[in-house]
């Protein structure tokens, strides 16, 4: 069952881009967000604002949840005004958060008992790629779920990887991605901090490294924030406290050592407790002593 009515729950940096991409690709997009006025703003662009997830479930056969974590996803489904009780049998719930794979597996079973299809579908690529319809989705689901909502997946992402015939594999691959992302940001911050400590110009470090073998996507992206002195959160420090925690929890269950991930996790926790929890994740560089960071560039 393919539908043209799609609900998007959570209009943060990624969610609003997903909603706009789906609308651009011909879907009738219903939205809701816990922040007052956010859904109404999207409605002025041509979407439909709903009061809560239950309202979206009543209007749509496919719901896309783009919230921060498992707890918020539980609230979306089973909290006050939650979607689950209003979802019709045969409808589909697409879960885009970074979560414990075992939690995702359990959610699939819970929804299946109510006749609801479930797609484990974490996302990556950042706000710009979400807005351009070029983000990556790491999905796993039963064939019936893909049959019901595969067109929605293709309508919101540039790359849709189908990694298994049941929930869990999508979340496992996302956790591996987050291991790399967190370690790369921490390493990029450490490298830039050393350069600053040694008196090298920050712009020169950035220019040389981004044209050398030591570059990474995270160095190029996140150290640009440091260079601009702008720590407005696109992805906050506490996101990596959570995500690297999930990485370590997953590995701990099988006694698998992750020394680099563990160190990066400690760095993000140090930044969080130092007062930078809600700043951009590049603010992990602020844990290093004895350096002067570039000042924020004022708009002309």
C-alpha positions as CSV (number, residue, x, y, z in Angstrom):
1,X,0.0,0.0,0.0
2,X,1.7,3.2,-1.2
3,X,0.3,6.5,0.0
4,X,0.6,10.1,-1.0
5,X,-0.2,11.3,2.6
6,X,2.8,11.2,4.8
7,X,3.2,12.4,8.4
8,X,6.6,13.8,9.7
9,X,6.9,14.0,13.4
10,X,9.7,16.3,14.6
11,X,10.8,19.3,12.5
12,X,14.4,19.8,13.8
13,X,17.4,20.3,11.5
14,X,16.8,17.0,9.7
15,X,13.1,16.7,10.1
16,X,12.2,19.9,8.4
17,X,14.5,19.1,5.4
18,X,12.8,15.6,5.1
19,X,9.3,17.2,5.2
20,X,10.3,19.7,2.5
21,X,11.9,17.0,0.3
22,X,8.8,14.8,0.5
23,X,6.5,17.7,-0.4
24,X,8.8,18.6,-3.3
25,X,8.5,15.0,-4.5
26,X,4.7,15.1,-4.6
27,X,3.6,13.9,-1.2
28,X,1.0,15.5,0.9
29,X,3.0,16.2,4.1
30,X,1.3,16.5,7.5
31,X,3.6,17.6,10.3
32,X,3.7,18.1,14.1
33,X,6.3,19.3,16.5
34,X,6.3,19.9,20.3
35,X,7.6,23.4,19.9
36,X,4.7,26.0,19.5
37,X,4.4,27.5,16.0
38,X,6.9,25.2,14.2
39,X,4.3,23.0,12.4
40,X,2.2,26.1,11.6
41,X,5.3,27.7,9.9
42,X,5.6,24.6,7.7
43,X,1.9,24.7,6.9
44,X,2.4,28.2,5.5
45,X,4.8,26.6,3.0
46,X,2.0,24.3,1.8
47,X,2.0,21.4,4.3
48,X,-0.6,20.5,6.9
49,X,-0.1,21.1,10.6
50,X,-1.4,18.5,13.1
51,X,-1.9,18.9,16.8
52,X,0.0,15.8,17.8
53,X,1.2,12.4,16.4
54,X,-2.3,10.9,16.8
55,X,-3.7,13.6,14.4
56,X,-1.1,12.7,11.9
57,X,-1.9,8.9,12.3
58,X,-5.5,9.6,11.6
59,X,-4.7,11.3,8.3
60,X,-1.7,9.3,7.0
61,X,-0.8,5.7,6.3
62,X,2.9,6.4,6.7
63,X,4.5,8.2,9.7
64,X,8.2,9.3,9.7
65,X,9.5,10.0,13.2
66,X,12.6,12.2,13.3
67,X,13.2,12.8,17.0
68,X,16.3,12.6,19.2
69,X,16.2,9.3,20.9
70,X,14.3,6.2,22.0
71,X,12.6,7.9,24.8
72,X,11.1,10.6,22.5
73,X,10.1,7.9,20.0
74,X,8.3,6.1,22.8
75,X,6.4,9.3,23.6
76,X,5.6,9.8,19.9
77,X,4.0,6.4,19.8
78,X,2.6,5.7,23.3
79,X,2.5,9.0,25.2
80,X,-0.4,11.5,25.4
81,X,-1.6,12.2,21.9
82,X,0.6,9.3,20.7
83,X,0.4,7.8,17.2
84,X,0.2,4.1,18.0
85,X,-3.5,4.0,19.2
86,X,-4.6,6.0,16.1
87,X,-2.6,4.1,13.5
88,X,-4.6,1.8,11.2
89,X,-3.6,-1.8,10.7
90,X,-1.4,-1.9,7.6
91,X,0.0,1.6,8.2
92,X,3.8,2.1,8.6
93,X,6.0,3.7,11.2
94,X,9.5,4.8,9.9
95,X,11.9,5.4,12.9
96,X,14.8,7.6,12.0
97,X,16.5,8.1,15.4
98,X,19.8,6.7,16.6
99,X,18.8,4.0,19.1
100,X,19.9,0.8,20.7
101,X,19.4,-1.9,18.0
102,X,17.8,-4.3,20.6
103,X,15.3,-1.5,21.4
104,X,14.5,-1.2,17.7
105,X,14.0,-5.0,17.4
106,X,11.6,-4.9,20.4
107,X,9.6,-2.0,18.9
108,X,9.1,-3.9,15.7
109,X,7.5,-6.8,17.6
110,X,5.3,-4.5,19.6
111,X,4.0,-2.6,16.6
112,X,3.6,-5.8,14.6
113,X,1.3,-7.2,17.3
114,X,-1.0,-4.2,16.5
115,X,-0.8,-4.8,12.8
116,X,1.5,-1.9,12.1
117,X,4.5,-2.1,9.8
118,X,7.9,-0.9,11.1
119,X,11.0,0.3,9.3
120,X,14.3,0.7,11.3
121,X,15.7,3.7,9.4
122,X,18.4,5.8,11.0
123,X,19.6,8.7,8.9
124,X,22.9,10.5,8.2
125,X,24.2,13.4,6.1
126,X,23.2,16.5,8.1
127,X,20.6,19.3,7.6
128,X,21.9,20.4,4.2
129,X,21.6,16.9,2.6
130,X,18.2,16.3,4.3
131,X,17.0,19.5,2.7
132,X,18.4,18.6,-0.7
133,X,16.9,15.0,-0.6
134,X,20.5,13.6,-0.6
135,X,20.8,12.1,2.9
136,X,21.6,8.5,3.6
137,X,19.1,6.0,5.2
138,X,20.3,2.8,6.8
139,X,17.2,0.7,6.8
140,X,16.1,-2.8,7.7
141,X,12.5,-4.1,7.8
142,X,10.3,-6.9,6.8
143,X,9.4,-7.2,3.1
144,X,5.8,-6.1,3.8
145,X,7.0,-2.9,5.4
146,X,9.2,-2.1,2.4
147,X,6.3,-2.9,0.1
148,X,4.0,-0.5,2.0
149,X,6.4,2.5,2.3
150,X,9.4,2.0,0.1
151,X,8.2,4.9,-2.1
152,X,8.3,7.2,0.9
153,X,11.9,6.1,1.7
154,X,12.9,6.8,-1.9
155,X,11.1,10.1,-1.8
156,X,13.1,11.5,1.1
157,X,16.7,10.3,0.6
158,X,19.4,10.1,-2.0
159,X,20.7,6.7,-0.7
160,X,18.4,4.1,0.8
161,X,20.3,1.0,2.0
162,X,18.2,-2.1,2.7
163,X,20.3,-4.0,5.1
164,X,18.1,-6.8,6.3
165,X,14.6,-8.3,6.4
166,X,13.9,-7.4,10.0
167,X,14.6,-4.5,12.4
168,X,18.1,-4.1,14.0
169,X,20.6,-4.1,11.1
170,X,19.8,-0.5,10.2
171,X,20.5,0.7,13.8
172,X,23.7,-1.4,14.0
173,X,25.1,0.2,10.9
174,X,24.1,3.7,12.2
175,X,26.0,3.0,15.4
176,X,29.1,2.0,13.5
177,X,28.8,5.3,11.5
178,X,28.5,7.2,14.8
179,X,31.6,5.5,16.1
180,X,33.5,6.9,13.2
181,X,31.8,10.3,13.2
182,X,32.5,10.8,17.0
183,X,36.1,9.7,16.8
184,X,36.7,11.8,13.7
185,X,35.3,15.0,15.4
186,X,37.3,14.3,18.5
187,X,40.5,13.7,16.5
188,X,39.9,16.8,14.4
189,X,39.5,18.9,17.5
190,X,42.6,17.5,19.0
191,X,44.6,18.3,15.9
192,X,43.3,21.8,15.6
193,X,44.0,22.4,19.3
194,X,47.6,21.2,19.0
195,X,48.1,23.5,16.0
196,X,46.8,26.5,18.0
197,X,48.9,25.6,21.0
198,X,51.9,25.6,18.8
199,X,51.1,29.0,17.4
200,X,50.0,28.0,13.9
201,X,47.3,30.2,12.4
202,X,43.9,28.4,12.5
203,X,43.0,29.3,8.9
204,X,46.4,28.0,7.7
205,X,45.8,24.7,9.5
206,X,42.4,24.4,8.0
207,X,43.6,25.2,4.5
208,X,46.5,22.8,4.5
209,X,44.8,19.9,6.2
210,X,41.7,20.1,4.0
211,X,44.1,19.6,1.0
212,X,46.2,16.9,2.6
213,X,45.9,13.2,3.4
214,X,45.0,13.9,7.0
215,X,41.7,15.5,6.1
216,X,38.3,13.9,6.9
217,X,34.8,15.0,6.2
218,X,34.3,15.8,9.9
219,X,37.5,17.9,10.0
220,X,36.5,19.9,7.0
221,X,32.9,20.4,8.2
222,X,33.3,20.9,12.0
223,X,36.6,22.8,12.1
224,X,34.9,25.4,9.8
225,X,32.7,26.1,12.8
226,X,35.7,26.5,15.0
227,X,37.3,28.8,12.4
228,X,34.1,30.9,12.4
229,X,33.9,31.0,16.2
230,X,30.3,29.8,15.8
231,X,29.2,27.0,18.0
232,X,25.5,27.3,17.2
233,X,24.4,23.7,17.4
234,X,23.7,21.8,14.2
235,X,24.5,18.6,16.1
236,X,25.1,19.2,19.8
237,X,27.8,17.8,22.1
238,X,25.3,15.8,24.0
239,X,24.2,14.0,20.8
240,X,27.6,12.3,20.9
241,X,27.5,11.7,24.6
242,X,24.4,9.7,23.8
243,X,25.5,8.1,20.5
244,X,29.0,7.0,21.6
245,X,27.3,5.7,24.8
246,X,25.2,3.5,22.5
247,X,28.3,2.4,20.6
248,X,30.0,1.4,23.9
249,X,26.9,-0.3,25.3
250,X,26.6,-2.4,22.1
251,X,30.2,-3.5,22.2
252,X,30.2,-4.1,26.0
253,X,27.4,-6.7,25.6
254,X,29.9,-8.9,23.7
255,X,33.0,-7.7,25.6
256,X,34.4,-6.1,22.4
257,X,37.1,-3.5,23.0
258,X,36.7,0.0,21.5
259,X,39.6,2.1,22.9
260,X,39.2,5.0,20.4
261,X,35.4,5.3,20.9
262,X,35.8,5.2,24.6
263,X,38.3,8.0,24.6
264,X,36.2,10.1,22.3
265,X,33.2,9.5,24.6
266,X,35.1,10.8,27.6
267,X,36.1,13.9,25.6
268,X,32.4,14.7,24.8
269,X,31.4,14.0,28.4
270,X,34.1,16.4,29.6
271,X,32.8,19.0,27.2
272,X,29.2,18.5,28.3
273,X,30.0,18.8,32.0
274,X,32.1,21.8,31.4
275,X,29.0,23.7,30.2
276,X,29.1,23.0,26.5
277,X,26.4,20.3,26.3
278,X,24.1,22.2,24.0
279,X,26.7,23.8,21.8
280,X,27.7,22.4,18.5
281,X,29.7,19.2,18.8
282,X,32.8,21.0,17.5
283,X,32.8,22.6,20.9
284,X,34.6,19.5,22.1
285,X,37.7,21.5,21.2
286,X,37.0,23.7,24.3
287,X,38.2,21.0,26.7
288,X,41.9,21.7,25.6
289,X,43.8,24.0,27.9
290,X,46.1,26.9,27.0
291,X,44.7,27.7,23.5
292,X,42.9,30.7,22.2
293,X,40.1,29.9,19.8
294,X,39.2,32.2,16.8
295,X,36.7,34.9,17.7
296,X,33.2,34.8,16.3
297,X,33.0,36.7,13.0
298,X,30.4,39.4,13.1
299,X,27.9,39.6,10.2
300,X,28.6,42.6,8.0
